[in-house]
Amino acid sequence: MREELKKIYGIDLGTTYSCIAYVDEHGKPVIVPNAENERITPSVVFFDEDNVIVGNEAKANAVLASGQVVAFVKRAMGDPNFLFEYNGQNHKPEEISSFILRKLVKDAEQNTGEKITDVVITCPAYFGINEREATRIAGDIAGLNVRQIINEPTAAAISYGMAENTEKKVVLVYDLGGGTFDITMIDISPESIEVICTGGDHNLGGKDWDDAVIQYLVSQFQEETGITEDILDDPDTCQSLQLAAEKAKKTLSSRDKTRIPIVYGTEKAGIELTREKFDEVTENLLERTISLTKDMLEEAKKKGYSTFDEILLVGGSSRMPQVPERIKQELNVEPKLFDPDESVAKGAALYGWKLSINDELIKRVAAETGKSVEEIKEAPAEDIPEEVMEQAARTLADESGLTLGAVKSSRVEVKNVCSKSFGVVALERGETELVFNLVLKNSTVPVDVCQQFGTHEANQENVSVRIMENEVGEETILPEMAKEIGNGLLTIPPGLPANSPIEVTFKLNEEGRLDITALEVTDKRKLDMIIETDSILQGEELEEAKTRSQNIAVV
């Protein structure tokens, strides 16, 4: 009897569009259409009395019912100041994102006839700790077991690497989505997918191109009609312009010009928008992506990577003709458009498939060696005899119906880097406060680093441990260049002299979860910290969100 592997679905939780995928019995990733038979779903949420509507209908009401609609919520993930109020109830970004996840999962369950429990969710490579944890909590509120959060460019590289079965090559993944931009260098081989370094801006994407077009259309309309007031104050006009700007952007990917009708009160005008003018009004945005790309390439040189073989364009906004043209002009390489809307979800599904097969291999290796599953999970790969792993792979292939090659391909090693630097605040020579970065941006994860500091004064009673996150790849920076993401107080024994040693250890895992230990060496007093801040839902507030979510129908 064939043993069914547990399906772990991959979800691209996008700023403007989201989609979900799984890997079929042939080892191929498959996108699951939504209830409207569309392969991608607008990431827009419409609160309609006791129901929540996600997708095209929500998008159609984005301006006309602005007090009931949330769009681009991904840009607010991890932001403690973002609250959306409806009917006297406040909703944080992770709760709103959970409705998008529920829509994707519900529709996929109806389409496949299967119950979906386990998922891999993607996020921008440039997300920090708060944003990543908020993404995980969104899945938790949606009732899902989030097996892992992985970076979008890494997911695209997994999709590309496993689809192409490529020889060793270094690729740049230029990921321009609806609301975020990532640029990542990845070393791909049949045995591994290794991220070298990454950069980007999670507040730069196709929406900004739309906004630039809208501002141009407004100025042209005012010039033609003589109207001086801001026509965007009218909800009907604003709504039509938002939809028209996005449509015009897509039209100009295949045509040289388009005409946009604008109606404001009794005034009407038809504004012509050429591709040349479109490129002109959005040039600064494109140049921002080029600048970030050049910054990343400089970082890659520090790690010994001065050349690359290919550039992959992913994210729907990378379809704009200006993107490949400008990249080729700057880098003298012809970019390759690679499944821009779906590669991230497919890569997440392939990563979930890899996790599922790995789970089964671990069970078999544990049974073969007489050890527990946990012992095998924690053991270094080199400690597991190759012949034992080979036999486990053969057994799993026989029992699951997969080919031995498919089982072995799932063992491709995926290595990532952190997109931020993390450090603590300390006094330099007892005088100036500085952030000492223990983990530097673009370090390979997991990373485990320890650094020794000293107390400031004799007879000091405690030590404040302030954890800082920043985007600077230097060992020491000024505190104003970083933001505090956590703090703790370590009590120390009385009578110690100044400069008594304090050891601080940072452990950052593959998903960006940061554990900190501060140890007072003399008396072995210890402070353990896991970074959890008020920026995300937790505790009683999280449980209330889960309960509330269960009572809301998502359609």
N, C-alpha and C positions, 0 to 999 in steps of 0.2 A: 504493500500500500504506500503511495507517494505521500511524503510528509510535507505539509504546507508550511512554508516559511511565513513568519509574521510580517505583514506589510507595514512599512513605515513610510508614510506619505511625505512628500516634499512640498513646502508652501513658500512661494515668493510673496511676502507681505509688502506690497509696493506702495509708494506714495500716491500714485494716480491709478494704477491697476494692479490687481493681484491674481494669482492663479495657483492651481494645485496639480500635482502629478504623482504617479506611482511607477514602479518598475514591473513590467509584465513577466510572464513565465519564460520569455525568451531573453530576459535581461535588458530589455529596451524600455526607456522612459516614455510614459504616456501621459499627455495632458488630459485632464477630465473636464469636459465642458460643464458650464453651469446650467441652471434650470431654463435659461433663455437660449440654450445651445450655443453659447459663446465661450471661447477658450480663455478669455481674460475677463475679469470682473472689475468695474470701477470701484476704487477704494473710497466710496462715499457712503455716509450713513445718514439716513433720514428718520428722525423720531416722529412717528405718526400715532398719536394717542398711546395705546398700550403696545403697539407694534414697533419694530425697527425694520426699516427697509434698506437694503444694501444693494448698490449696483446702479444700473442705468436710470431707474425711476428716481432714485435719490439724487443722482447727478442732474437730472432734468429740473429738480426743485432747488438746486443749490443756492440760487439768489432769490427767487420768488418766495421761498419759505426759509430764508437765511437763519431765522431763529430756531429752526428745527433741523438744520442740515450741518454736518461736519465733513469737511474735505481736507486733504493734505495733513491728516492727523499725525502721520509718521514724522513730520518735521517737529512735532511737539513731544515725541517720546522722551521720557526722562526729564521733562521740564516741570519743575514744581509749581510754576506759576500758571500753567494752563488748566483751566476748568471750563467745561461746557455745561451750562445750566439749561435744563428743560423740565417744565412742570415742577419747579422748586427742588429738583434733584441735581446735584453736581456730578459730572462724569469726568474722570481723568483719561488721558490718552490711551492707557492700556486697556481700560474698559471699553472704550469706543473701538479700539483695534480688535478686541475680542469678538465684536459683532461681525466684523469682516471675516474673521477666521471661522465663525459659526456658519456664515453664509456659504463659504467655500466648502466646508466639511459637509454640511447638510445636503447641498446639491450633489457633491461627489458621492455621498452615500446612496442617494436616490438613483444616481446614474449607474453605479457599480453593484448595488445591492449588498454592499459590505459595510460593516460597522468600522468606523475609523477612530482609533484611540491614540496611536503614536505618530508623532510628526517631527520633522526637522524643519525649522523656520529660518529663513535668511534675513540678514540685515546688512546695511551698508558697512563696508570695511572700516569706515571712519567713525562708527558708533563707539562711544565710550562706555564705561561700566554702567551708568544709570540707564542709558538707552537700551543696552543689551538686556539688562535685568527687566526693564519695562516690557520688552518684547517677549521674554519668557513668561512674565506674569500675565500678559494678554492671552497666551495659550492656556495658562492655568485657569483663568477665569472662563475661558471657552470650554473647559472640561477636557482638555487634551493633555496627554503626557508628552511634554516637549523633550525629546531625546537629546537634541542639541540645537544651538544657535550657530549658524555658520555664515561667513561673509559672502555677500553676493558675487563678487568677482571670483572667489574661490569656487563657488558653486558652478559658475559659468565655465571655469577652467576644467572642473571635473567632467562636466557635460562634453566639453570639447575633447579633452584628453581621452575619455573612454569611448567616445563616438569615433574619433579619428584613429584610435590605437596608434598614436603617433610615436615616432622616434624622439629621442631627447631633443627638446628645443626650449628656448626661452621666449615667452610671449608677454606682451603688454595687454592687459584687459582694460579697455577704455569703456567705462560703464556710465552712460548718461541716461538716467531715468527721468521720470516725470518730476521728481522733487529732489533728487540727490545725484551727486557725481563722485565716482571713485576711479582712481587710476592705480593699477596694481601690476607689478612685475612678478611673473610666476615661472618657475623652472619645472617643465613637464617632462616626464619620462614614463615608460611602461611600468616602472616600479614605484614611482612617487610623484606627487604634485606638491611642490614646495614654494610657498610664497616668499619672495625675497624682500619686498618692501611695498608699502602702500601709501597713498595720499588721497586727498579729495576734500569735498565740502558737502555736508549733508543739507545745506540750504542753497543748492544750486542745481537746477534741473529744468525740464521742459516747461514747467509752470512759469519760470522767469522769462522764457522766450515768449510765452503767451502774453504775459503782463506787458512786455516791451511792445508787442504788436498792438495791444489794446491802447496803450498811451499814444502810439502813433495815429491810430484810427481816430481817437478822440480829438487830437490836435488838428487832423485834417478835416474832420466834421465841423469843428468850430470855425476853421478858416473858410470853409465853403458856405456855411450858413450864417456866420456872424454871431452865433450864440457864444456867450462868454461863460455861462455857468457850467459846473461840472456835471456832464450828462450821466456820469456813473452813479450819481446820487439817486437816479431813478432805477428801481429794482428791475423793471422789464428791460430797459436798455442795457443795464449792466449784465443781466443774464444772457441776453442775445449776443452781446459783445464777447463774453467769455467763451461761449460755444463757437462763435464765428472765428475767433482768434485761433482756437485749437484746430478747427476745420481748415482754416487758411494755411496754417503751418503744415498740415499734412498734404494739402493740395499742391503747395509749392515744392514738395519733394518730387513731384512728377511733372509739374507745369511751370512755365516761366512767369505767369501772373494769374491773379484771381481778383474778383470784384466782390466787395462786402457791402450789402445794403444795411443802412443804419436808420432807425426810426426813433425820434425823440419828440414826444408831443405831436405837434402838427408838422414838424420839420422832417424831411427825408433827404438822404444823400447816398450815392453809391461811391464808395472809396476804392480805388484801384490799388492793389498791393502787388508789386513785382518782387521776384525773387531777389533782385539786386537791392531793393529798398529793405526787404526783410533781413538780408545779410547785414546791411548797414546798421539798422536799429538794434540788432542783437550782437553786433561784433564784439562789444566789450564782454559779453557773457562767454562767447566762444574763446576769446583770448584768456579769460580766467581759467578755463579748462587746460589750455595750452601751458599757461604759467605753472599750474599745479602739476602738470605732466613733467615739465622740465625740472621742477623741484624734486619730484620723485626720482627722476633719472639721476640726479646728483647724489641722492641718498643711496641709490643702487651702486653707484661707482665706489662708494665707501665700503661696500660689501663685496667688491671684486667683480661686479657685473657692469661692464662698460658698453656691451652690445646686446642686441636682442634679435630674434628671428622673425617674429610676426606681431601684428597688432590686431586684436579682436575687438570689434565694436559690438557691444551689447547694450540693452536698455532701449526702449522705443524711440527716444529722442535722438539716438545716434543715426537714425535714418535720414536726418536732414542732410542734404547734399553738401552744405557748408562744412560739415564735420569731417568726412573723409578727405575733402579737398584741402582743408587747412592742415590736417594731420600729415598728409603726403607732402605738402609744401614745407612743413616745419621739420619733419623727420625723414623725408625721402624714402618712405616705405608705403606701399599700397595697402591700406587697411582692409581687413576682411570682415564683412558684416556677418555675424554668427548668431542666427536664431534669436534676434534681439528681444522679443517679447517672452520667450519661453525657456531659454537656456538656463536661467537661474532656478526656476522651479524644477526643471529636469535634473539639474545638477544636485539639488537638494534631495530629490527622490533617489538618485543614484547613491548619494551619501547615506540615506536611510537604508537602502538595500545593503550597502556595505556593513552598516551597523547590525542589521538583522542577521546576515551571514556570519559575521564575527561572533555574535551572541551564540549561534549554534556551534561554531567551531570551538569556542571556549568550553561549552558543555561537554563536547566530545573529548577534548584534551584533558579536562578535569577527570572525566571517567577513566580515561586511558592511564593517567598518571596517579590516580588515587588521591588527588588534591581537590580542594573545594574550588568552586567557581570564582570566589573572591580572591583566592590565592593565585589563580591563573591570571585574573585581570590585573593584579598588582605586580606580577612577575615581569621583569624585562624580557623583551622578545627573544633576546639571545639566550635566555635561560631555558627556553622551550626547545627540545630537540627537534631538528628539522624533520626527521623521519616520523615523529609523533604528529606534527602538524600536517605532514603529507598524507598520513593515514586518515586523519580526521577530515581532511578535505575530500578524499576519495569516498569515505563513508557518507558524508553529507551530500555529495554529488549523486551517489547511488540512491539515497533515500528521498532526495528532493526532486530528482529528475533533471537537475541542472547539469550542464556540462562541467567537467573538471576545470576547464579553462575559465568558465564563468565564475566558479567558486574562487579560483586563484586570483582572478582579476579584482575581486572585491578586497583583496589584501593590499591594494595600492595604498601606500602611506601618504597621508595628507598632513603637511606641516604648514602652520600659519604663523603670522607675526602679530604683535600688538600694534595698534594704530595710535596709541598715546604713550606718553611717559608718565611714570608714577614715582612719587618721592615723599619725603617728610621735611617738615620745617625744622631747621636747627640754626644755632648761632655759629657764624664763622669767626673763629678766634675769640669767642665770647662777646662779640660786639654786634655784628650785622646779621639780621635774619635772612636766610637764604633757603630755597628749596633744593634739597639734595636728591636728585633723581637716582633711585636704585634700579628701576627698570626703565630702559631707554626705548623710545619709539622705534618700531621696526625690529625689536628683538624677537627671536624665534620663541614661540610658546610651546609647551609650558616652560616657565622660567622660575628659578628658585635662587634668590640672591640675599646675602646677609652683609650688613655693614655696621661697624661699631661707632658709636657716638659717646659723648661723655656728659655728665651732669654739669650744670652751669655754676652752681655754688656749693659750698660746704654746707652740710646739714640740710640739704634740700629734701623736702617731704614727698614730692611727687614730680613726675615728668609728663608733660602734655605731648601726646603723639598726634600730630596733625597730618592727615594723608591728603596729598595734593595730586591732581591730574592736570596734565598740560600737553601741548603739542610741540614742544621744543626738544630736540634730540641732543641736549647738552647735559652734563653731569650736575651743574649748579646754575640756577636761574633765580631771578627776583620773585618774591611771592605774588606780586601783582600780575605776573605772567602765567599764573596757574589758578585753578579753582579748588577749593577744599571740598572733598567728597566724603570725609569721615574724620572722626577724632576720638581719642580715648585718653584715659588718665592712668598712668602706672604709678602705684604707691611704692616708695622705696624705703628701706630701713633707715633709722636715724643714725647720725654720727658719721656719715660717709663724707670723705673729702670731695672737693671739686674735681671734676673730670673722672668721676667713678664711671666705669664702663657700662654702657647700655647697648645691647645688640638688637638691631631691628632687622627682621627677616620679611621679605615680600615673596609670596608665592602666587603667580598668575597662571591660571589654567588655560586650556585651548579655547574656552568660550569667553574669556575675559573676566572670569570671577577672581577677585583678589582677596587673599587671606594674608593678614599681617600678624606677626608676633613681635612683641617688644620684651626683652629679657634683661632684668637687672642682674648682672653677672655675679656680684658679690654674694647676695642672699638667694639667688635663683628665683626671684619673684617674676612672674610672667603675666603679660597682657595679650590675650588673643582677640583679634578683631576680624570680622568678615564685613566687608563694605556693604552696608545697607543704609540708605539715606531716606530722608523725608521726600525725596524727589519721586519715589515710586510708591505704589500701593503696598501696604503690608499690614500684618496683624489684624485687628478688628475691622479696619477699613477694607482690607482685602476680602475678608469673609463676607462682609456686607455686600460687596460688589458681586461676589459669586452667587449669593442668595438672590440678589436683585436680577442678575442675568438669567437665572433659571426661570424667573417669572415673566420674562420678556420674550415674545415670539419674534424670531428673525426670519424675514422673507426676502 
